[in-house]
Amino acid sequence: MTEMTIANSATDNERWASLIERNPDRVAPFFTGVRTTGIYCRPTCTARRPLRQNVVFFESAAEAERAGFRPCKRCQPQLAAPRDRGRDAVIAACRLLDATTETISLDQLAGAVGVSSSHLLRLFKREMGMTPKHYADARRMRQVQNELPGGSSVTRVLYDAGYGSSSRFYDGATRRLGMTPATYQNGAPGETIQYAVERSSLGWLLVAATNRGVCAIELGDDRDALATRLLERFPRATLSADDAEFAAWVRQVSTLVEAPTSALHLPLDVRGTAFQHRVWTALQEIPAGQTESYGSVARRIGHPGAARGVAQACASNPVAVAIPCHRVIGQDGRPRGYRWGIERKLSLLERERDTPAA
């Protein structure tokens, strides 16, 4: 048998603690090999716990087998983990919901992905932090938001998005859109949206606000593209950047981008699902200079298995730095995707480490 060790003792200690607690979510996925038996297991295996000095850690089942270990017959680590199979079922269900505007019952969805209805409901809540119905409703609303400014009638748009009746659509539509559907569809006539685009060390910075608060903070490489996206969304709104109060908001945001540890005292006008708002609130509680994993945020909001849903909420964040989704990283400690580019995420994290909190 080839001798195998992991050089990072800190990582070894974390894995051993995870093994003791039978809590594999606290670190990146791993497998354990026992030198005295030549067998490797999952960290959640119910077999008798080995002595620490006899344990070696591996990042994959293939690595363990290359080192000469054979799989445990009890936990079968060479097969896909039950949790992985559950995630695959949820991913398949999401794809089915994304691919149609028809209403799919829970029983139909469960049958299509090969699990029971009750099991799919548990899996979906664990992975996404919401039910399949809430996921489908959020998808429909996103479609409405994308299509309303295109000129089609409100009735046509809502039926195209899969709403079976206008009453289902109008229930909560004004709250989700921030204005009546007709106002949104007409390009927000009568609405005043102030915005400014200026240079920053992270590229162009766009700040936009309604009379209720800041509704968009965007970073990008193309000044015109940032402004165009805002103008396309609200083509008939009154656009202005002359207000002194708004100019002060822009200065605050600009300062925050350059020094992400600065205090921010801005009203925000952001809209999303109840789950998204729980995630965004949790993100604002992460201190500058610190990071949390998607799984950690999921546990903090009471949905310990909904790391994937947390990642989606981060990707939907409309206000960069004000809601600091850049402080959320992968379970392995590595920064993952960022709506405004991974390089900007790395830069913000570096600035927070190097700048004392205000």
VOGU-3710 file (C-alpha; in Angstrom, 3 decimals, decimal comma):
1> mtemtiansa> 0,000/0,000/0,000  1,310/3,433/-0,922  1,776/5,662/2,115  -0,283/8,838/1,793  -0,403/11,912/3,990  -1,799/15,400/3,688  0,799/18,125/4,225  -1,557/20,740/5,632  -1,830/19,839/9,324  -4,401/22,602/9,924
11> tdnerwasli> -6,642/21,043/7,294  -6,013/17,595/8,855  -7,143/18,907/12,230  -10,303/20,394/10,724  -11,076/17,106/8,982  -10,538/15,139/12,169  -12,866/17,498/14,060  -15,429/17,075/11,296  -15,070/13,292/11,593  -15,545/13,402/15,370
21> ernpdrvapf> -18,675/15,555/15,007  -19,904/13,631/11,940  -20,398/17,018/10,364  -18,831/16,912/6,853  -20,242/20,336/5,918  -17,717/22,185/8,085  -14,864/21,533/5,591  -14,388/20,650/1,915  -15,392/17,059/0,974  -12,926/14,368/2,050
31> ftgvrttgiy> -12,543/10,641/2,712  -10,748/8,795/5,506  -8,411/5,853/5,133  -7,457/3,560/8,030  -3,913/2,260/7,760  -4,510/-0,790/9,975  -7,409/-2,116/7,879  -6,603/-0,722/4,429  -10,205/0,520/4,123  -11,427/4,029/3,272
41> crptctarrp> -14,778/5,542/4,277  -16,933/8,609/4,157  -16,571/10,861/7,220  -20,200/10,037/8,099  -19,664/6,269/8,133  -21,223/4,583/11,176  -18,367/2,100/11,532  -16,323/2,207/14,729  -14,175/5,331/14,844  -10,463/4,569/14,283
51> lrqnvvffes> -7,577/5,941/16,315  -6,282/9,301/15,117  -2,773/8,006/14,429  -4,152/5,371/12,054  -6,147/7,812/9,915  -5,067/9,383/6,640  -7,202/11,827/4,651  -7,987/11,960/0,934  -9,777/14,496/-1,220  -11,478/11,868/-3,399
61> aaeaeragfr> -12,339/8,180/-3,517  -10,099/7,782/-6,544  -7,131/9,176/-4,599  -7,757/6,716/-1,767  -7,883/3,783/-4,167  -4,697/4,894/-5,914  -3,036/4,784/-2,505  -4,109/1,147/-2,130  -7,180/1,492/0,075  -10,372/-0,434/-0,697
71> pckrcqpqla> -13,914/0,936/-0,183  -15,903/0,303/2,969  -18,812/-2,092/2,385  -20,985/-0,231/4,868  -20,860/3,375/3,571  -19,823/2,522/-0,041  -17,713/5,661/-0,565  -16,991/4,793/-4,197  -20,641/5,520/-5,055  -22,317/8,917/-5,248
81> aprdrgrdav> -23,172/10,144/-1,770  -26,860/10,179/-0,814  -26,635/13,959/-0,436  -25,113/14,251/-3,908  -27,961/12,172/-5,308  -30,391/14,483/-3,526  -28,718/17,541/-5,030  -28,895/15,939/-8,478  -32,645/15,464/-8,007  -33,078/19,122/-7,013
91> iaacrlldat> -30,990/20,328/-9,966  -33,102/18,202/-12,314  -36,300/19,595/-10,762  -35,053/23,180/-11,161  -34,266/22,558/-14,810  -37,757/21,197/-15,406  -39,324/24,227/-13,722  -37,071/26,585/-15,706  -37,976/24,914/-18,987  -41,737/25,421/-18,844
101> tetisldqla> -44,353/28,004/-17,979  -46,914/25,283/-17,263  -47,863/24,583/-13,665  -46,225/21,350/-12,522  -47,620/19,720/-9,404  -45,287/18,432/-6,717  -46,322/14,859/-7,552  -45,558/15,365/-11,248  -42,198/16,963/-10,475  -41,252/14,199/-8,041
111> gavgvssshl> -42,209/11,502/-10,539  -40,128/13,156/-13,241  -36,961/13,153/-11,097  -37,561/9,727/-9,579  -38,210/10,447/-5,891  -41,281/10,646/-3,677  -43,146/13,927/-3,294  -42,359/14,268/0,416  -38,681/13,485/-0,184  -38,407/16,014/-3,017
121> lrlfkremgm> -40,039/18,680/-0,845  -37,477/18,037/1,927  -34,584/18,003/-0,548  -35,740/21,190/-2,265  -36,115/23,082/1,011  -32,706/21,842/2,145  -30,869/22,795/-1,045  -32,782/25,899/-2,165  -34,262/27,293/1,025  -37,737/27,357/-0,525
131> tpkhyadarr> -40,403/25,046/-1,922  -40,657/24,131/-5,630  -43,771/26,330/-5,793  -41,920/29,372/-4,476  -39,074/28,675/-6,899  -41,516/28,541/-9,823  -43,228/31,742/-8,656  -39,882/33,558/-8,477  -39,008/32,363/-11,992  -42,327/33,646/-13,338
141> mrqvqnelpg> -41,816/37,033/-11,728  -38,318/37,299/-13,231  -39,808/36,590/-16,652  -42,430/39,289/-16,110  -39,757/41,796/-15,058  -37,753/40,998/-18,185  -40,674/41,148/-20,623  -42,883/43,965/-19,320  -40,639/46,764/-20,629  -40,795/45,213/-24,114
151> gssvtrvlyd> -44,163/46,723/-24,954  -46,465/43,683/-24,729  -49,668/44,075/-22,756  -49,562/43,209/-19,085  -52,161/40,483/-19,663  -50,122/38,883/-22,446  -46,923/38,958/-20,406  -48,464/37,418/-17,314  -50,070/34,565/-19,255  -46,850/33,946/-21,205
161> agygsssrfy> -45,055/33,661/-17,852  -47,477/30,956/-16,736  -49,863/32,812/-14,437  -53,200/31,056/-14,684  -55,164/34,176/-13,774  -54,563/37,881/-13,442  -55,466/37,776/-9,751  -52,556/35,406/-9,047  -50,208/37,844/-10,720  -51,480/41,034/-9,115
171> dgatrrlgmt> -51,307/39,549/-5,622  -48,039/41,025/-4,383  -46,930/42,264/-7,836  -46,694/45,908/-6,778  -44,579/44,947/-3,762  -42,221/42,833/-5,897  -41,894/45,349/-8,752  -41,793/48,437/-6,554  -44,610/50,014/-8,575  -47,797/48,914/-10,287
181> patyqngapg> -47,318/46,476/-13,203  -48,714/49,041/-15,643  -46,256/51,670/-14,448  -43,394/49,175/-14,721  -44,574/48,044/-18,175  -44,770/51,633/-19,430  -41,182/52,359/-18,484  -42,046/53,939/-15,140  -43,640/57,200/-16,364  -43,874/59,649/-13,496
191> etiqyavers> -41,218/57,786/-11,512  -38,079/59,695/-10,678  -34,924/57,610/-10,860  -31,691/59,395/-10,166  -28,452/57,867/-11,332  -24,806/58,636/-11,803  -21,949/56,790/-13,489  -18,401/57,606/-12,501  -14,916/56,164/-12,498  -13,647/54,010/-9,640
201> slgwllvaat> -10,567/51,894/-9,085  -12,734/48,850/-9,922  -13,955/50,247/-13,239  -17,117/52,218/-13,887  -19,531/52,593/-10,988  -23,257/53,168/-11,456  -25,481/54,235/-8,568  -29,245/54,578/-9,029  -32,016/55,445/-6,593  -35,772/55,833/-6,427
211> nrgvcaielg> -37,409/58,166/-3,937  -37,323/55,235/-1,487  -33,577/54,571/-1,565  -30,678/53,164/-3,567  -31,967/50,515/-5,954  -28,829/49,668/-7,946  -25,077/49,686/-7,481  -23,309/48,212/-10,491  -19,667/47,776/-11,450  -18,482/47,274/-15,006
221> ddrdalatrl> -15,939/47,909/-17,719  -18,273/49,816/-20,069  -19,829/53,082/-18,915  -22,414/53,133/-21,677  -23,462/49,530/-21,063  -24,191/50,251/-17,398  -26,291/53,303/-18,232  -28,043/51,555/-21,117  -29,243/48,687/-18,934  -30,823/51,151/-16,527
231> lerfpratls> -32,389/53,213/-19,313  -33,785/50,111/-21,018  -35,389/49,019/-17,787  -37,108/52,369/-17,168  -37,222/54,165/-20,553  -39,972/56,625/-19,539  -38,847/57,454/-16,031  -37,561/60,881/-15,185  -33,806/60,493/-14,869  -31,839/63,022/-12,887
241> addaefaawv> -28,641/63,334/-10,876  -28,993/66,937/-9,733  -30,359/66,295/-6,266  -27,892/67,211/-3,527  -29,001/64,353/-1,270  -28,478/61,840/-4,063  -25,022/63,257/-4,803  -24,146/62,590/-1,164  -25,346/58,993/-1,558  -23,110/58,556/-4,602
251> rqvstlveap> -20,126/59,849/-2,635  -20,847/57,347/0,134  -20,999/54,466/-2,322  -17,818/55,611/-4,060  -16,032/55,791/-0,706  -17,297/52,322/0,180  -15,908/50,861/-3,048  -12,480/52,348/-2,388  -12,517/51,453/1,329  -15,031/48,613/1,891
261> tsalhlpldv> -14,686/48,882/5,669  -16,254/52,356/5,698  -19,590/52,775/7,419  -22,569/53,000/5,097  -25,728/54,852/6,076  -27,991/54,589/3,052  -31,634/53,648/2,611  -31,913/50,720/0,196  -34,804/50,024/-2,152  -34,182/46,395/-3,114
271> rgtafqhrvw> -36,822/43,849/-3,983  -36,751/40,084/-3,972  -38,263/36,975/-2,470  -38,564/36,478/1,274  -35,663/34,011/1,112  -33,471/36,478/-0,796  -34,151/39,179/1,780  -33,168/36,817/4,599  -29,901/36,083/2,799  -29,210/39,765/2,041
281> talqeipagq> -29,844/40,698/5,666  -27,440/37,976/6,810  -24,780/39,242/4,397  -24,974/42,709/5,923  -24,192/41,158/9,310  -20,818/39,752/8,151  -18,134/42,118/9,511  -15,762/43,751/7,056  -12,551/41,787/6,718  -14,288/38,497/7,471
291> tesygsvarr> -15,805/35,868/5,185  -18,372/33,115/5,525  -19,175/30,131/3,358  -22,474/29,744/1,530  -23,259/26,872/3,903  -22,528/29,014/6,944  -24,929/31,726/5,744  -27,539/29,052/5,047  -27,240/27,763/8,610  -27,488/31,288/10,004
301> ighpgaargv> -30,830/31,933/8,293  -32,256/28,621/9,453  -31,850/26,626/6,209  -28,655/24,624/6,874  -28,742/22,741/3,587  -29,608/25,656/1,300  -26,083/26,678/0,264  -27,129/26,561/-3,381  -30,065/28,883/-2,703  -27,753/31,274/-0,852
311> aqacasnpva> -25,452/31,324/-3,882  -28,395/32,214/-6,124  -29,456/35,010/-3,778  -25,895/36,380/-3,862  -25,973/36,316/-7,659  -29,246/38,293/-7,591  -27,931/41,006/-5,275  -28,726/44,359/-6,973  -26,444/46,546/-4,853  -22,740/45,711/-4,897
321> vaipchrvig> -20,793/46,370/-1,657  -23,870/47,773/0,142  -25,018/44,160/0,477  -21,561/42,566/0,708  -22,026/39,319/-1,196  -18,279/39,462/-1,931  -17,725/38,255/1,647  -19,243/34,845/0,863  -16,800/32,188/-0,315  -16,737/28,460/-1,012
331> qdgrprgyrw> -16,627/25,801/1,697  -12,981/25,179/0,769  -12,084/28,799/1,518  -11,753/29,841/-2,103  -13,696/32,790/-3,578  -16,335/31,642/-6,039  -18,227/33,554/-8,711  -19,204/37,195/-8,392  -21,821/39,052/-10,384  -19,371/41,862/-11,134
341> gierklslle> -16,327/39,670/-11,821  -14,130/37,487/-9,618  -11,205/39,926/-9,877  -13,334/42,657/-8,282  -14,354/40,248/-5,525  -10,723/39,440/-4,764  -9,842/43,137/-4,770  -12,632/44,009/-2,332  -11,601/41,221/0,027  -7,966/42,323/-0,125
351> rerdtpaa> -8,914/45,931/0,638  -10,955/44,850/3,649  -8,041/42,831/5,015  -5,651/45,747/4,550  -7,882/48,583/5,809  -8,830/49,017/9,489  -12,560/49,178/10,102  -13,983/52,688/10,365
//
